[in-house]
Amino acid sequence: MSAAVRMLLRQHRALAWAFWALLLCVAVLSLMPTAYLPAQVFNLWDKAQHALAFTALATLGLLAYPRQPWRVAIGLLAFGGAIELAQAATGWRYGEWSDWLADAVGLAAGSALAAHPRRLMDEPAQSAAQASTPR
């Protein structure tokens, strides 16, 4: 087993805690009144913030839960959609489908970033299964 795999296995709990903490931070910041947030320079930065937040969420979520990638991805897409619906209901924020699309782009980027370490984590399990299979 490689050193990188051992490190990821030891830090699984920390990854899960980081994922849930970041999820909570994204929810709070997304629903906070805009008066408490820094002024936006231009609208593209808003989409980049969405994409970066969901890149981090997807990366952490897929590393913390490598056996459930579809559950993490669908959950994060639903979370992004729920945030937009909640923002539309607040009266001080605006829900936008383009924000949800930026979330999906971030999810794709995070999936790509998490793919290699997940493959490394699956490798020892496959090797062990092959070793225990009688020939």
C-alpha positions in Angstrom: 0.0 0.0 0.0 1.4 3.4 -1.0 2.1 6.1 1.5 -0.6 8.3 -0.1 -3.2 5.6 0.4 -2.2 5.1 4.0 -2.4 8.8 4.6 -5.9 9.1 3.1 -7.2 6.1 5.1 -5.9 7.6 8.3 -7.4 10.9 7.6 -10.8 9.6 6.5 -12.6 11.0 9.6 -10.9 14.4 9.2 -12.1 14.5 5.6 -15.6 13.7 6.6 -15.6 16.4 9.3 -14.1 18.9 6.8 -16.8 18.1 4.2 -19.7 18.6 6.6 -18.1 21.8 8.1 -17.7 23.2 4.6 -21.2 22.2 3.6 -22.5 24.1 6.7 -20.3 27.2 5.8 -21.6 27.2 2.2 -25.2 27.0 3.4 -24.7 29.9 5.9 -22.8 32.1 3.5 -25.3 31.4 0.7 -28.3 32.5 2.9 -26.7 35.4 4.7 -28.1 38.8 3.8 -25.9 40.5 1.2 -25.3 43.5 3.5 -23.0 41.2 5.5 -21.0 40.1 2.5 -18.3 42.0 0.6 -19.6 43.9 -2.5 -19.3 42.0 -5.8 -17.0 43.5 -8.4 -18.8 41.9 -11.3 -21.3 39.1 -11.8 -18.8 36.6 -13.1 -17.1 36.5 -9.7 -20.3 35.2 -8.2 -20.3 32.2 -10.6 -16.7 31.6 -9.9 -17.4 31.5 -6.1 -20.2 29.0 -6.7 -17.9 26.8 -8.8 -15.0 27.0 -6.4 -17.2 26.2 -3.4 -18.7 23.2 -5.1 -15.2 22.1 -6.4 -14.1 22.0 -2.8 -17.3 20.3 -1.6 -17.1 17.6 -4.3 -13.4 17.0 -3.7 -13.8 16.6 0.0 -17.1 14.7 -0.2 -15.8 12.2 -2.8 -12.6 11.6 -0.8 -14.5 11.3 2.5 -17.1 8.9 0.9 -15.2 7.1 -1.9 -17.6 4.2 -2.0 -20.7 6.4 -2.6 -19.7 8.8 -5.5 -23.2 8.9 -7.0 -24.8 9.6 -3.7 -22.3 12.5 -3.0 -22.8 13.9 -6.5 -26.6 13.8 -6.5 -26.7 15.1 -2.9 -24.5 18.1 -3.8 -26.6 18.9 -6.9 -29.7 18.7 -4.7 -28.0 20.9 -2.1 -27.1 23.5 -4.8 -30.7 23.5 -6.0 -32.1 23.8 -2.5 -29.8 26.8 -1.8 -31.1 28.6 -4.9 -34.7 27.9 -3.9 -34.0 29.0 -0.3 -32.3 32.2 -1.6 -35.4 33.0 -3.8 -37.6 32.6 -0.7 -35.6 34.9 1.6 -36.4 38.2 0.1 -32.8 39.5 0.5 -31.1 37.0 -1.9 -31.9 35.9 -5.4 -32.0 32.3 -6.6 -30.6 31.9 -10.1 -30.4 28.8 -12.3 -27.1 30.0 -13.6 -25.7 29.7 -10.1 -26.9 26.1 -9.9 -25.1 25.5 -13.3 -21.9 27.0 -11.8 -22.4 24.6 -8.9 -22.6 21.7 -11.4 -19.4 22.9 -13.1 -17.7 22.9 -9.7 -19.0 19.5 -9.0 -17.5 18.2 -12.2 -14.1 19.8 -11.4 -14.1 18.4 -7.9 -14.9 15.0 -9.3 -11.9 15.2 -11.6 -9.7 16.3 -8.7 -10.9 13.5 -6.4 -10.7 10.7 -9.1 -7.0 9.8 -8.7 -6.9 9.4 -4.9 -10.2 7.4 -5.1 -8.5 5.1 -7.6 -5.6 4.6 -5.2 -8.0 3.8 -2.4 -9.8 1.2 -4.4 -6.6 -0.4 -5.6 -5.7 -2.1 -2.2 -9.3 -3.4 -1.9 -9.1 -5.0 -5.4 -5.7 -6.5 -4.7 -7.0 -8.0 -1.5 -10.0 -9.4 -3.2 -7.9 -11.0 -5.9 -5.5 -12.4 -3.3 -8.3 -14.1 -1.4 -9.9 -15.5 -4.5 -8.9 -19.2 -5.0 -7.4 -19.9 -8.4 
